[in-house]
Amino acid sequence: MTDAIEHSCDTLIIGSGAAGLTLALQVAQFSKVTVLSKAQINDGSTFYAQGGIAAVFDKKDSIESHVSDTLIAGANLCDKSVVEMTAQNAKASLEWLIDCGADFDQELSSKGEQRYHLTQEGGHSHRRILHAADATGKEVQTTLQAKVLNHPNITILERYNAVDLVTDGIGINKRVIGAYVWSRDREQVETIQAKQVALATGGASKVYQYTSNPDVASGDGIAMAWRAGCSVANLEFNQFHPTSLFHPQSNNFLLSEALRGEGAYLKRPDGSRFMDDFDARGELAPRDVVARAIDYEMKRLGVDCLYLDISHKSDEFITSHFPTIYQHCLSLGIDITKEPMPVVPAAHYTCGGVKTDKHGATDINGLYAIGEVAYTGLHGANRMASNSLLECLVFAKTAAERIKEDAETSSKDYQIVPWDESKVTNSDEEVVIQHNWHELRLFMWDYVGIVRTNKRLARAKRRVELLQTEIDEYYSNFKVSNNLLELRNLVQVAQLIIDCAIARKESVGLHYNLDYPNALENSSPTILSPR
């Protein structure tokens, strides 16, 4: 039997995207930090984010306008006080990131003064998106990485899956004391003891067959928090990005919202535009409206995709504003300066998650959740474009403030019982995992996708309950693996998504049910709590 490996730190951060790394830098000022990364440090969703980060830098814009736009996009299901806090702290958060070395695009004003180039995206009434061409996430990720990798108080553990949180106590006295983690390289479960744990694991879009997210987006933090005893909220609101590139040789490639912000048109196969038929804002309508319009037109016409066209702009404009998209499409034989891009909607962002307060604190003492894994009330029924990276920055700072307070008052040392795998064996039936994996993602796409019905949701609930029974049995008998851990978490999150969707008796924001086509007069968050 392999000797047990034990780690310890003051603060364990599970996840290495914008939220996790920003929090690490904030917390490392007063404690020893360990950052757990499921793959390589830059393999999360942040690295692939294209659009930008919303903040009020233009004197013609206002925080009140940013707040109003966010509330409208969220179908008035946002927590207004959280939206206000986020918008008020947006500029300072961006300035902190710029001080860390982030390089955002600039331009000369009409007076010859250097200023940041601001773009506009769906749902925004002003140009307020700072960006680094069309690879903003890469700029953010590499900037934060450079700071983190050189920080003496931060340890990075790559290729580690978090298995489960470890807690002590019950009820209001329950406290997180660390986590069981699985080393992909050693293929064994290890322990990490910590005084505080922060979940920054991203979303759960991998639960769907078609997604713009990288493979690591498997809902791990949401599932672990639920199993530990945390409430979750609004998981019925899964954002489908309207424009994912439709090409057999290109999985998960997103065509940025900024394309439409800079004048790209959505078109049917015959070249006619259609968004004005669905919303007065046309291509700049919020994502839920655009995604449903594309889904409707695809089904009405019986076609595999629709088209996004920016070829009416100059070649120089396109290649300078969207170099990554231009080069990627060109590598597939699509010259976007001359022809439209084939597009389909794809699961993109999880608007609900682990329920937290304004400081990222969950129901369990010492446990925090920030970024896409969390439900803060910022996004409501639909996330407005470029508020996601902003949320990571703002809530990392507020969570760090609370973690510092908690660190000053929590002094008790806990011991984690070593992982016991003496009663399990290596699996000789990996095909079971693969089959269940594909079944889950397919029925979630078909039954709990852009448009839902009561019958579809009931079918999905029956399927997911059967899968849970199979996977629980499998998990109890065989040693863990990456695929098993991710499937276990995805099935748990799928069940929570379905239960939230069944509980909402209306259509609002990203949740559209043909059996309840209208919104209620007074909508409220859907909150689920473990028994």
ChimeraX attribute file (.defattr): number of C-alpha atoms within 10 A of each C-alpha:
attribute: neighborCount
match mode: 1-to-1
recipient: residues
	/A:1	5
	/A:2	7
	/A:3	7
	/A:4	12
	/A:5	12
	/A:6	14
	/A:7	12
	/A:8	15
	/A:9	20
	/A:10	19
	/A:11	28
	/A:12	28
	/A:13	26
	/A:14	28
	/A:15	29
	/A:16	33
	/A:17	29
	/A:18	32
	/A:19	32
	/A:20	29
	/A:21	28
	/A:22	25
	/A:23	29
	/A:24	31
	/A:25	21
	/A:26	19
	/A:27	24
	/A:28	19
	/A:29	14
	/A:30	14
	/A:31	17
	/A:32	18
	/A:33	27
	/A:34	24
	/A:35	26
	/A:36	26
	/A:37	26
	/A:38	25
	/A:39	18
	/A:40	14
	/A:41	22
	/A:42	19
	/A:43	18
	/A:44	25
	/A:45	25
	/A:46	26
	/A:47	20
	/A:48	22
	/A:49	24
	/A:50	25
	/A:51	29
	/A:52	32
	/A:53	27
	/A:54	29
	/A:55	27
	/A:56	23
	/A:57	20
	/A:58	14
	/A:59	6
	/A:60	8
	/A:61	15
	/A:62	17
	/A:63	19
	/A:64	13
	/A:65	15
	/A:66	24
	/A:67	20
	/A:68	19
	/A:69	19
	/A:70	27
	/A:71	25
	/A:72	19
	/A:73	26
	/A:74	26
	/A:75	19
	/A:76	20
	/A:77	22
	/A:78	23
	/A:79	17
	/A:80	18
	/A:81	13
	/A:82	17
	/A:83	22
	/A:84	19
	/A:85	16
	/A:86	24
	/A:87	27
	/A:88	19
	/A:89	19
	/A:90	23
	/A:91	19
	/A:92	14
	/A:93	22
	/A:94	20
	/A:95	12
	/A:96	13
	/A:97	17
	/A:98	14
	/A:99	11
	/A:100	14
	/A:101	16
	/A:102	19
	/A:103	17
	/A:104	17
	/A:105	15
	/A:106	15
	/A:107	12
	/A:108	11
	/A:109	11
	/A:110	7
	/A:111	6
	/A:112	8
	/A:113	8
	/A:114	11
	/A:115	13
	/A:116	18
	/A:117	20
	/A:118	22
	/A:119	20
	/A:120	25
	/A:121	28
	/A:122	22
	/A:123	24
	/A:124	25
	/A:125	14
	/A:126	18
	/A:127	19
	/A:128	24
	/A:129	23
	/A:130	25
	/A:131	28
	/A:132	22
	/A:133	21
	/A:134	26
	/A:135	21
	/A:136	24
	/A:137	24
	/A:138	18
	/A:139	24
	/A:140	28
	/A:141	26
	/A:142	19
	/A:143	20
	/A:144	23
	/A:145	20
	/A:146	12
	/A:147	16
	/A:148	20
	/A:149	14
	/A:150	10
	/A:151	15
	/A:152	10
	/A:153	18
	/A:154	24
	/A:155	18
	/A:156	16
	/A:157	18
	/A:158	19
	/A:159	18
	/A:160	25
	/A:161	25
	/A:162	27
	/A:163	24
	/A:164	20
	/A:165	20
	/A:166	21
	/A:167	20
	/A:168	15
	/A:169	9
	/A:170	10
	/A:171	9
	/A:172	9
	/A:173	10
	/A:174	16
	/A:175	21
	/A:176	24
	/A:177	25
	/A:178	29
	/A:179	23
	/A:180	20
	/A:181	22
	/A:182	23
	/A:183	18
	/A:184	16
	/A:185	9
	/A:186	11
	/A:187	13
	/A:188	19
	/A:189	25
	/A:190	21
	/A:191	25
	/A:192	23
	/A:193	23
	/A:194	26
	/A:195	24
	/A:196	24
	/A:197	29
	/A:198	29
	/A:199	28
	/A:200	31
	/A:201	32
	/A:202	33
	/A:203	28
	/A:204	34
	/A:205	29
	/A:206	22
	/A:207	29
	/A:208	24
	/A:209	19
	/A:210	20
	/A:211	25
	/A:212	26
	/A:213	26
	/A:214	18
	/A:215	16
	/A:216	21
	/A:217	26
	/A:218	26
	/A:219	28
	/A:220	30
	/A:221	31
	/A:222	34
	/A:223	27
	/A:224	22
	/A:225	26
	/A:226	19
	/A:227	15
	/A:228	19
	/A:229	18
	/A:230	20
	/A:231	22
	/A:232	28
	/A:233	24
	/A:234	29
	/A:235	29
	/A:236	28
	/A:237	28
	/A:238	28
	/A:239	27
	/A:240	27
	/A:241	23
	/A:242	26
	/A:243	29
	/A:244	27
	/A:245	26
	/A:246	22
	/A:247	16
	/A:248	7
	/A:249	6
	/A:250	13
	/A:251	15
	/A:252	19
	/A:253	20
	/A:254	26
	/A:255	26
	/A:256	23
	/A:257	25
	/A:258	25
	/A:259	24
	/A:260	22
	/A:261	19
	/A:262	17
	/A:263	16
	/A:264	19
	/A:265	23
	/A:266	27
	/A:267	21
	/A:268	19
	/A:269	16
	/A:270	8
	/A:271	14
	/A:272	11
	/A:273	17
	/A:274	17
	/A:275	22
	/A:276	12
	/A:277	10
	/A:278	15
	/A:279	15
	/A:280	10
	/A:281	14
	/A:282	19
	/A:283	27
	/A:284	25
	/A:285	21
	/A:286	26
	/A:287	27
	/A:288	26
	/A:289	22
	/A:290	24
	/A:291	21
	/A:292	19
	/A:293	18
	/A:294	25
	/A:295	19
	/A:296	14
	/A:297	17
	/A:298	17
	/A:299	12
	/A:300	9
	/A:301	12
	/A:302	9
	/A:303	11
	/A:304	13
	/A:305	23
	/A:306	25
	/A:307	23
	/A:308	26
	/A:309	22
	/A:310	22
	/A:311	18
	/A:312	15
	/A:313	15
	/A:314	11
	/A:315	13
	/A:316	10
	/A:317	13
	/A:318	19
	/A:319	16
	/A:320	12
	/A:321	18
	/A:322	22
	/A:323	15
	/A:324	16
	/A:325	22
	/A:326	18
	/A:327	15
	/A:328	14
	/A:329	19
	/A:330	13
	/A:331	10
	/A:332	12
	/A:333	9
	/A:334	16
	/A:335	16
	/A:336	23
	/A:337	19
	/A:338	14
	/A:339	14
	/A:340	22
	/A:341	24
	/A:342	22
	/A:343	22
	/A:344	23
	/A:345	26
	/A:346	28
	/A:347	25
	/A:348	25
	/A:349	25
	/A:350	27
	/A:351	29
	/A:352	34
	/A:353	35
	/A:354	31
	/A:355	27
	/A:356	22
	/A:357	18
	/A:358	19
	/A:359	20
	/A:360	26
	/A:361	23
	/A:362	23
	/A:363	22
	/A:364	21
	/A:365	19
	/A:366	24
	/A:367	26
	/A:368	29
	/A:369	34
	/A:370	36
	/A:371	28
	/A:372	28
	/A:373	29
	/A:374	33
	/A:375	28
	/A:376	29
	/A:377	25
	/A:378	31
	/A:379	29
	/A:380	30
	/A:381	32
	/A:382	32
	/A:383	29
	/A:384	25
	/A:385	25
	/A:386	25
	/A:387	22
	/A:388	23
	/A:389	23
	/A:390	24
	/A:391	27
	/A:392	24
	/A:393	27
	/A:394	27
	/A:395	27
	/A:396	30
	/A:397	23
	/A:398	18
	/A:399	23
	/A:400	24
	/A:401	15
	/A:402	17
	/A:403	28
	/A:404	16
	/A:405	11
	/A:406	15
	/A:407	16
	/A:408	8
	/A:409	9
	/A:410	11
	/A:411	9
	/A:412	7
	/A:413	9
	/A:414	14
	/A:415	13
	/A:416	17
	/A:417	9
	/A:418	13
	/A:419	14
	/A:420	9
	/A:421	15
	/A:422	8
	/A:423	9
	/A:424	14
	/A:425	12
	/A:426	11
	/A:427	15
	/A:428	8
	/A:429	10
	/A:430	12
	/A:431	10
	/A:432	14
	/A:433	18
	/A:434	13
	/A:435	10
	/A:436	18
	/A:437	21
	/A:438	13
	/A:439	15
	/A:440	21
	/A:441	19
	/A:442	17
	/A:443	21
	/A:444	24
	/A:445	20
	/A:446	16
	/A:447	20
	/A:448	28
	/A:449	25
	/A:450	23
	/A:451	18
	/A:452	21
	/A:453	19
	/A:454	17
	/A:455	11
	/A:456	18
	/A:457	23
	/A:458	16
	/A:459	15
	/A:460	22
	/A:461	23
	/A:462	11
	/A:463	16
	/A:464	22
	/A:465	15
	/A:466	10
	/A:467	21
	/A:468	18
	/A:469	11
	/A:470	14
	/A:471	20
	/A:472	11
	/A:473	11
	/A:474	19
	/A:475	17
	/A:476	13
	/A:477	15
	/A:478	17
	/A:479	18
	/A:480	21
	/A:481	21
	/A:482	18
	/A:483	13
	/A:484	20
	/A:485	19
	/A:486	25
	/A:487	25
	/A:488	24
	/A:489	22
	/A:490	26
	/A:491	24
	/A:492	23
	/A:493	26
	/A:494	28
	/A:495	21
	/A:496	23
	/A:497	28
	/A:498	21
	/A:499	19
	/A:500	21
	/A:501	25
	/A:502	18
	/A:503	13
	/A:504	21
	/A:505	18
	/A:506	20
	/A:507	20
	/A:508	24
	/A:509	25
	/A:510	26
	/A:511	26
	/A:512	26
	/A:513	24
	/A:514	13
	/A:515	13
	/A:516	16
	/A:517	14
	/A:518	13
	/A:519	15
	/A:520	13
	/A:521	7
	/A:522	7
	/A:523	15
	/A:524	15
	/A:525	17
	/A:526	17
	/A:527	16
	/A:528	19
	/A:529	12
	/A:530	11
	/A:531	5
